[in-house]
Amino acid sequence: MAKIHIGDQTCVLPMATTILGSHFQGRPNFMALGWLTRVNFKPPMLGVAVNQGHASHAAIVETGEFSVNFPTVDMVEVTDYVGLVSGKRVDKSKLFAIFYGELKNAPMISECPLTIECKLSKTVELPTNSFFIGEIVGSYSEEQFLTNGAPDIKKVKPFLLTMPDNRYWSVGDNIGRAWSDGKSIRSGSNKDVEA
Ligand SMILES: Cc1cc2nc3c(=O)[nH]c(=O)nc-3n(C[C@H](O)[C@H](O)[C@H](O)COP(=O)(O)O)c2cc1C
């Protein structure tokens, strides 16, 4: 089948839809965030790409702290809202019930089943965005969202984002096990390939 060049504005498909928490001018602020990824094993680190014009950007530069919160499928509207308006013009601090872990400037959202607080470790300056790499200081959930102590996606019910078509999606079925399903090939006829 012929491949078609579809341009250069392609994103990771899909992305987790999250909410970035910070303290902007002394008050909690939240923005929708799709551009994030885990970037280091030990110490555990997350990277978030934030546009230099956002209030959240100024907040992270000033305080060196931020949070990443995973909203549920019931929170699509409010998540989208914090991605539409800026803390520079609107007070978004009262939209959620807030709690804190160890960091004073990384407000976390009580309604979110999974939240992470990060301390800024490194910043990579890019033409329009800054890539903030934060060390994970702590992550928080509730018993009802865990299976064997780990967040269970069926219980957490996060939602996904696709760009550039700008749509939200729920998560589908579990179709395999990582670091496991490939073993059938390793132990089969392709054994020599690995060596
Ligand atoms: C679903 C969604 C995902 C977004 N992801 C990002 C992102 O990863 N990085 C970014 O800089 N802006 C992103 N935005 C835009 C910001 O959330 C938006 O500009 C927000 O109003 C900034 O708020 P602030 O000025 O209070 O920080 C996203 C918006 C939406 C709706």
The ligand as an SDF file (V2000), in Angstrom:
LIG
                    3D

 31 33  0  0  0  0  0  0  0  0999 V2000
   -6.5390   18.5290   25.8330 C   0  0  0  0  0  0  0  0  0  0  0  0
   -5.5310   19.6380   25.9120 C   0  0  0  0  0  0  0  0  0  0  0  0
   -4.1740   19.3250   26.0530 C   0  0  0  0  0  0  0  0  0  0  0  0
   -3.2250   20.3340   26.1230 C   0  0  0  0  0  0  0  0  0  0  0  0
   -1.9080   20.0030   26.2490 N   0  0  0  0  0  0  0  0  0  0  0  0
   -0.9870   20.9820   26.3520 C   0  0  0  0  0  0  0  0  0  0  0  0
    0.3870   20.6500   26.5220 C   0  0  0  0  0  0  0  0  0  0  0  0
    0.7720   19.4840   26.6110 O   0  0  0  0  0  0  0  0  0  0  0  0
    1.2700   21.6800   26.6140 N   0  0  0  0  0  0  0  0  0  0  0  0
    0.8890   22.9890   26.5410 C   0  0  0  0  0  0  0  0  0  0  0  0
    1.7490   23.8680   26.6370 O   0  0  0  0  0  0  0  0  0  0  0  0
   -0.4170   23.3350   26.4010 N   0  0  0  0  0  0  0  0  0  0  0  0
   -1.3520   22.3590   26.3180 C   0  0  0  0  0  0  0  0  0  0  0  0
   -2.6680   22.6900   26.1990 N   0  0  0  0  0  0  0  0  0  0  0  0
   -3.0670   24.1010   26.2250 C   0  0  0  0  0  0  0  0  0  0  0  0
   -3.1430   24.6640   27.6640 C   0  0  0  0  0  0  0  0  0  0  0  0
   -3.7830   23.7400   28.5340 O   0  0  0  0  0  0  0  0  0  0  0  0
   -3.9460   25.9790   27.6360 C   0  0  0  0  0  0  0  0  0  0  0  0
   -3.3220   26.9170   26.7990 O   0  0  0  0  0  0  0  0  0  0  0  0
   -4.1880   26.5570   29.0180 C   0  0  0  0  0  0  0  0  0  0  0  0
   -5.1710   27.5470   28.9220 O   0  0  0  0  0  0  0  0  0  0  0  0
   -2.9440   27.1530   29.6690 C   0  0  0  0  0  0  0  0  0  0  0  0
   -3.3240   27.5480   30.9500 O   0  0  0  0  0  0  0  0  0  0  0  0
   -2.4330   28.4760   31.8730 P   0  0  0  0  0  0  0  0  0  0  0  0
   -2.1060   29.7400   31.0930 O   0  0  0  0  0  0  0  0  0  0  0  0
   -3.3150   28.7630   33.0570 O   0  0  0  0  0  0  0  0  0  0  0  0
   -1.1950   27.7150   32.2190 O   0  0  0  0  0  0  0  0  0  0  0  0
   -3.6320   21.6940   26.0890 C   0  0  0  0  0  0  0  0  0  0  0  0
   -4.9910   22.0080   25.9390 C   0  0  0  0  0  0  0  0  0  0  0  0
   -5.9330   20.9940   25.8410 C   0  0  0  0  0  0  0  0  0  0  0  0
   -7.3970   21.3400   25.6790 C   0  0  0  0  0  0  0  0  0  0  0  0
  1  2  1  0
  2  3  1  0
  2 30  2  0
  3  4  2  0
  4  5  1  0
  4 28  1  0
  5  6  2  0
  6  7  1  0
  6 13  1  0
  7  8  2  0
  7  9  1  0
  9 10  1  0
 10 11  2  0
 10 12  1  0
 12 13  2  0
 13 14  1  0
 14 15  1  0
 14 28  1  0
 15 16  1  0
 16 17  1  0
 16 18  1  0
 18 19  1  0
 18 20  1  0
 20 21  1  0
 20 22  1  0
 22 23  1  0
 23 24  1  0
 24 25  2  0
 24 26  1  0
 24 27  1  0
 28 29  2  0
 29 30  1  0
 30 31  1  0
M  END
$$$$
